[in-house]
Amino acid sequence: MATLFTAVGTALSGGASMSSTLSAFSGLLGAIGAARAASQQAALAKANAKIAKQNAANAAIAGREAAMFQDRRNRAAMAAQEAEMGASGVVIGSPSFARARESFAQVAKQEAFGIIQNADRRSQNYRRQAAMFKAQSKIYSTQAGFSLLGGIVRGFSTLLGSARPVMNNAWATNWYAPRYR
């Protein structure tokens, strides 16, 4: 292990050619840049996931509010219809009026249910989008780590590759040297 560190030290102190040292340094800088870019992408995806979650909550709330508003409008329309029919002489307690009122109420309920259902679908789509952004963020974070690790490995590989003759000489010198005195 000491021979390896000696070879790296020799490569950095002049045993390696200047071009291989610059190549290793350039590769490391490229890896750092790729890692930073991937980290920024991860942060952006995480922010997008947060926004999508908020949009999901807002869509659900907006749907409930729209359904309540529509229900109020329908009740007002039913009251106006009842007042007009009563003013025109229709008997409010008659079976035909009760059927008309029930049919109007059924349509109003279906309309409110449709509004809520559409809002739930929008909310579910936003939640799905948030999950995709979160997964994307994890992928970018992993990519950042591997980019950096790959650059470091390539840099050391370049340095060690150019220092191989120095390391081989050090290995050959130490191989036959007596260890005990």
C-alpha positions in Angstrom: 0.0 0.0 0.0 2.9 2.3 0.8 4.2 1.7 -2.8 0.9 2.9 -4.2 1.0 6.1 -2.2 4.7 6.6 -3.2 3.7 6.2 -6.9 0.8 8.7 -6.5 3.2 11.1 -4.8 5.8 10.6 -7.5 3.2 11.1 -10.2 2.1 14.4 -8.6 5.6 15.6 -8.0 6.8 15.1 -11.6 6.9 11.4 -12.2 3.8 11.7 -14.4 3.8 13.7 -17.5 2.3 17.2 -17.4 -0.3 16.2 -20.0 -1.5 13.2 -17.9 -1.7 15.4 -14.8 -3.7 18.0 -16.7 -5.8 15.3 -18.2 -6.6 13.9 -14.8 -7.3 17.4 -13.4 -9.5 18.2 -16.4 -11.4 15.0 -15.9 -11.9 15.8 -12.2 -13.2 19.3 -13.0 -15.6 17.8 -15.6 -16.9 15.4 -13.1 -17.4 18.1 -10.5 -19.3 20.2 -13.1 -21.5 17.2 -14.0 -22.1 16.5 -10.4 -23.1 20.1 -9.7 -25.4 20.1 -12.7 -27.0 16.9 -11.6 -27.4 18.3 -8.1 -29.1 21.4 -9.5 -31.4 19.2 -11.5 -32.2 17.3 -8.4 -33.0 20.5 -6.5 -35.2 21.7 -9.3 -37.1 18.4 -9.5 -37.6 18.5 -5.7 -39.0 22.0 -6.0 -41.3 20.9 -8.8 -42.5 18.0 -6.7 -43.4 20.5 -3.9 -45.3 22.7 -6.3 -47.2 19.7 -7.7 -48.2 18.6 -4.2 -49.5 22.2 -3.5 -51.3 22.2 -6.9 -52.9 18.9 -5.9 -54.2 20.4 -2.6 -55.4 23.5 -4.4 -57.2 21.5 -7.1 -59.1 19.5 -4.5 -60.1 22.7 -2.5 -61.1 24.5 -5.7 -63.3 21.6 -6.7 -65.0 21.5 -3.4 -65.6 25.2 -3.5 -66.9 25.1 -7.1 -69.3 22.3 -6.1 -70.6 24.3 -3.1 -71.0 27.4 -5.3 -72.9 25.3 -7.9 -75.1 23.8 -5.2 -76.0 27.3 -4.0 -76.8 28.4 -7.5 -79.0 25.3 -8.0 -80.8 25.9 -4.7 -81.4 29.5 -5.7 -82.7 28.4 -9.1 -85.0 25.9 -7.5 -86.4 28.5 -5.1 -86.9 30.9 -8.0 -88.7 28.2 -10.0 -90.9 27.4 -7.0 -91.8 31.1 -6.5 -92.6 31.5 -10.2 -94.8 28.3 -10.3 -96.6 29.4 -7.1 -97.2 32.8 -8.6 -98.6 31.3 -11.8 -101.1 29.2 -9.8 -99.4 25.8 -9.7 -100.1 24.0 -6.5 -96.8 23.6 -4.7 -97.8 20.4 -2.9 -98.9 18.6 -6.1 -97.3 15.3 -7.1 -96.2 16.8 -10.5 -94.4 19.7 -8.8 -92.7 17.2 -6.3 -91.5 15.1 -9.3 -90.2 18.2 -11.1 -88.4 19.4 -7.9 -86.9 15.9 -7.3 -85.7 15.7 -10.9 -84.1 19.1 -10.7 -82.4 18.1 -7.4 -81.1 14.9 -9.0 -79.5 16.9 -11.9 -78.0 19.3 -9.4 -76.5 16.5 -7.3 -75.0 14.9 -10.4 -73.6 18.2 -11.5 -71.9 18.8 -8.1 -70.6 15.2 -8.1 -69.1 15.8 -11.6 -67.4 18.9 -10.4 -65.9 17.1 -7.4 -64.9 14.1 -9.5 -63.1 16.3 -12.0 -61.3 18.2 -9.2 -60.3 14.8 -7.7 -58.9 13.7 -11.1 -56.9 16.9 -11.4 -55.6 16.5 -7.8 -54.7 12.9 -8.5 -52.8 13.9 -11.7 -50.8 16.5 -9.7 -50.0 13.9 -7.0 -48.8 11.6 -9.7 -46.7 14.4 -11.2 -45.2 15.1 -7.7 -44.2 11.4 -7.3 -42.5 11.5 -10.7 -40.6 14.7 -9.8 -39.6 13.1 -6.5 -38.3 10.0 -8.3 -36.5 12.2 -10.9 -34.9 14.1 -8.0 -33.5 10.8 -6.5 -32.2 9.8 -9.9 -30.4 13.1 -10.4 -28.9 12.9 -6.9 -27.6 9.4 -7.6 -26.2 10.6 -10.9 -24.4 13.5 -9.2 -22.6 11.1 -6.8 -21.7 8.7 -9.6 -20.4 11.5 -11.8 -18.1 12.7 -9.1 -17.0 9.2 -8.2 -16.4 8.4 -11.9 -14.3 11.6 -12.3 -12.2 10.8 -9.3 -11.6 7.2 -10.5 -10.7 8.4 -14.0 -8.4 11.0 -12.6 -6.5 8.5 -10.4 -6.5 6.0 -13.2 -4.8 8.5 -15.5 -2.3 9.5 -12.8 -1.5 5.9 -11.9 -1.3 4.9 -15.5 1.3 7.5 -16.2 3.2 6.6 -13.0 3.2 2.9 -13.7 6.9 2.8 -14.7 7.8 4.6 -11.4 5.6 2.2 -9.4 7.1 -0.8 -11.2 10.6 0.4 -10.4 9.6 1.0 -6.8 8.1 -2.5 -6.6 11.1 -4.1 -8.2 13.4 -2.3 -5.8 11.4 -3.2 -2.7 10.7 -6.7 -3.8 14.2 -8.1 -3.3 15.2 -5.8 -0.4 15.7 -7.6 2.8 12.9 -6.7 5.3 14.5 -7.9 8.5 17.9 -6.8 9.9 
